[in-house]
Amino acid sequence: QVQLVESGGGLVQAGGSLRLSCAASGSIDSINAMGWHRQAPGKQRELVAAITIGGSTNYADSVKGRFTISRDNAKNTVYLQMNSLKPEDTAVYYCRAEIRKTICTRTYWGQGTQVTVSS
């Protein structure tokens, strides 16, 4: 049984910062890519940022220069540091992890954490 537990969401004023965390637990051999996605009301879920096991990253154009993704492989945890937040960043943020157990790799999702940015 694998779980992804997110934390760190909340309400912040425009220009403020938040740090999201997502910890994976359970039967895990290794974690390949990890990432953060978000879904605003009435919109499709979109990729915000992703990071490989080696630390290579990629970001959505809308968050480049403002958000930073990182991971602690020893803790099976991925982070998203969000600075200079804008009202359009308001969404439910989900973490995703590609988790390998024996020869199988599966995608797991967190339950989501709400981020609300007020203007």
C-alpha positions in Angstrom: 0.0 0.0 0.0 1.4 3.4 -1.1 0.2 6.8 0.1 1.1 10.3 -0.9 0.3 12.8 1.8 0.5 16.5 0.9 0.7 19.5 3.2 1.4 23.2 3.1 -1.6 24.6 1.2 -3.6 27.6 2.4 -4.6 31.2 1.9 -2.0 33.8 1.0 -2.1 37.3 -0.4 -0.8 38.0 -3.9 3.0 38.3 -3.8 3.3 35.9 -0.9 4.9 32.5 -0.7 3.9 29.0 0.2 5.8 25.7 0.4 4.0 22.5 -0.4 5.3 19.1 0.7 4.4 15.6 -0.4 5.6 12.5 1.4 5.3 9.0 -0.1 5.0 6.1 2.3 4.4 2.4 2.1 5.9 -0.4 0.1 8.4 1.5 -2.1 11.5 0.2 -3.9 12.3 3.5 -5.6 10.6 6.6 -6.9 11.3 7.8 -10.4 9.8 11.1 -11.5 7.8 13.2 -9.1 5.8 16.2 -9.9 3.1 18.7 -9.0 0.0 19.4 -11.0 -2.9 21.8 -10.3 -6.5 22.1 -11.2 -8.5 25.3 -11.0 -12.3 25.3 -11.0 -13.7 24.6 -14.5 -10.2 23.9 -15.9 -8.3 20.8 -16.8 -5.5 19.5 -14.5 -2.1 20.8 -15.7 1.5 20.1 -15.0 3.2 22.7 -12.8 6.6 21.2 -12.3 8.4 17.8 -12.4 11.7 16.4 -11.2 13.5 13.2 -12.1 15.3 11.0 -9.7 18.5 12.6 -10.8 17.2 16.1 -10.1 16.4 17.3 -13.6 13.5 19.7 -13.5 10.9 21.2 -15.9 8.3 23.8 -15.3 5.2 25.2 -16.8 5.9 28.5 -18.5 3.4 30.3 -16.2 5.5 29.5 -13.1 9.1 29.7 -14.3 11.2 31.9 -12.2 8.6 31.9 -9.3 8.3 28.2 -8.4 11.0 25.7 -7.4 10.6 22.0 -7.2 13.0 19.9 -5.2 13.1 16.4 -3.6 14.7 14.5 -0.8 15.2 11.0 -2.0 16.0 9.7 1.5 12.7 10.9 2.8 10.7 10.1 -0.4 9.4 13.6 -0.3 8.9 16.3 -3.0 8.6 20.0 -2.3 7.2 22.9 -4.3 8.4 26.4 -3.2 6.0 29.0 -4.6 7.0 32.6 -4.5 5.5 35.8 -5.9 2.1 34.0 -6.0 -0.7 35.4 -8.2 -4.5 35.0 -8.0 -4.3 32.9 -11.1 -2.2 30.3 -9.1 -5.3 29.5 -7.1 -6.1 25.8 -7.5 -6.0 22.4 -5.9 -2.4 21.2 -6.1 -1.8 17.5 -6.5 1.5 15.6 -6.2 2.3 12.7 -8.4 5.0 10.0 -8.1 6.1 7.2 -10.4 6.8 4.5 -7.8 8.5 1.2 -8.5 8.0 -1.9 -6.5 9.8 -5.0 -7.8 9.4 -4.9 -11.6 6.3 -2.8 -11.6 6.1 1.0 -11.8 2.8 2.8 -11.1 1.6 6.3 -10.9 0.3 7.5 -7.6 -1.5 10.8 -6.8 -1.9 12.7 -3.6 -5.3 13.8 -2.3 -4.8 17.4 -3.2 -4.2 20.5 -1.2 -6.0 23.8 -1.8 -3.9 27.0 -2.6 -5.9 30.2 -2.6 -4.2 33.5 -3.6 -6.2 36.7 -2.8 -5.7 39.9 -4.7 
